[in-house]
Amino acid sequence: MLVVPVKEGENIERALKKYKKKYEKTGIMRELRSRKEFEKPSVTERQQKIKAAYKQRMRSAEI
């Protein structure tokens, strides 16, 4: 369970923003989406390789 401490006089929108940020960091939604359908390990591995190649290209382009 996520707990977001709210200070005296703090805006509700700010507290909601903190809650949403904490919720995103837990990765619950990502996990739910990944469990929605089964994906073969080979497909997952291929996607990871494609992402890694993309990241490497972006890093080499920066330098």
C-alpha positions in Angstrom: 0.0 0.0 0.0 1.3 3.4 -1.0 1.4 6.1 1.7 1.9 9.7 0.8 2.3 12.0 3.7 0.4 15.3 3.3 1.7 18.3 5.2 -0.6 20.8 6.8 -2.0 23.2 4.2 -0.6 21.3 1.3 -2.5 21.3 -1.9 -4.5 18.1 -2.8 -3.3 18.3 -6.4 0.3 18.2 -5.2 -0.4 15.2 -3.0 -2.1 13.4 -6.0 0.9 14.2 -8.1 3.2 12.6 -5.5 1.0 9.6 -5.3 0.9 9.1 -9.1 4.7 9.4 -9.3 5.2 6.8 -6.5 2.6 4.5 -8.2 4.5 4.7 -11.5 7.8 3.9 -9.9 6.3 0.6 -8.5 5.8 -0.6 -12.1 2.4 -2.2 -11.3 0.8 -1.1 -14.6 3.8 -2.3 -16.7 3.6 -5.7 -15.0 -0.2 -5.9 -15.5 0.2 -5.1 -19.2 2.9 -7.6 -19.7 0.9 -10.3 -17.9 -2.2 -9.6 -20.1 -0.8 -11.7 -22.9 1.9 -14.4 -23.0 5.0 -13.5 -24.9 7.5 -16.0 -25.9 10.9 -15.6 -24.3 12.5 -15.4 -27.8 10.3 -12.4 -28.7 11.1 -10.7 -25.4 14.9 -11.3 -25.9 14.6 -9.9 -29.5 12.9 -6.7 -28.3 15.5 -6.2 -25.6 18.3 -6.5 -28.2 16.5 -4.0 -30.4 16.1 -1.5 -27.5 19.8 -2.0 -26.6 20.9 -1.3 -30.2 18.7 1.8 -30.3 20.1 3.1 -27.0 23.7 2.5 -28.2 23.0 4.4 -31.4 21.6 7.3 -29.5 24.5 7.5 -27.1 27.0 7.3 -29.9 25.2 10.1 -31.7 25.5 12.4 -28.7 29.3 12.1 -28.5 
